[in-house]
Amino acid sequence: MAAQFMDVRQTAEYLNVSPSWLYREAVGVGLVPYRFGQGRNAKIQFKVSEVNAWVRQQRVSE
């Protein structure tokens, strides 16, 4: 079964950005984070299908 979510580190690596950029800019650029858990132990993850859809939207037409 394919992974449905990626953590911040995996997502940042996939997008070739830093994790700090992802924490700071994700919502502003249209990437929707999911929070699993509460407080300091909460895990932020991104849905793989939504990240892939966002990447396709970033394509520059020539």
Secondary structure by P-SEA (a helix, b strand, c coil): cccccccaaaaaaaacccaaaaaccccccbbbbbbccccccbbbbbcaaaaaaaaaaacccc
